[in-house]
Amino acid sequence: MPLPEDIAQLICVSSYTRFDNLAHGPQGTQAKYGMYTYMLDPDDGQLLLLSVDPKTITNPAFSRYNPAKDLLYTCTESVRENGQIVTYGIDYRTGKITQIGSFDAQGTSTCYITLDLERKHILVVNYWDASLKVMRLDDKGLPAELVGNYEPNAGRAMVAKDTLHVNHSRNDLEAQKERQADFHSHALVLDSVYGRVAYVPDLGKDVIWQFRY
């Protein structure tokens, strides 16, 4: 059934589907599916479920919309295997989203995606190994090539192990000691004027790094 022409917004919700391979400990229960699409009713604020992505996607953690291509990029999160940048096409007639591509994030616990001002690249943050990646988008808007890479560990083995680590949602002394033994990049925001300075909060070292992009 087509959506009303005066629809205000589509809301895409990502849900954790597996808790045992996360750095932190979410509350609640694991979701059966990873991605849900809702219509926001502008009159009363209610959400109406429109579609569920039936394809398996593990722990979609963060999504970024590309308005130039009408695409949605979502990253998957795991401390044990590389994340994926999953690209969705959007059907505005029905609210359905459909997977049209997947690209290796080349790092673990992928948690954040930024689109540069020219909308020619996405910048990807991997929380667990703290690496930052820049990926070129092709003419269709799909991630096509890794063109930039920053790894603060520079080959150094991490102190924490992906098979045994504290819950990073905790903030007691034990958790702080282990978390702060390693780098843990958590986001990347470009300056809004020129888009050439990247600010990266590090939950391991408790600093905000600044990079020239």
Disulfide bonds with the S-S distance in Angstrom:
none
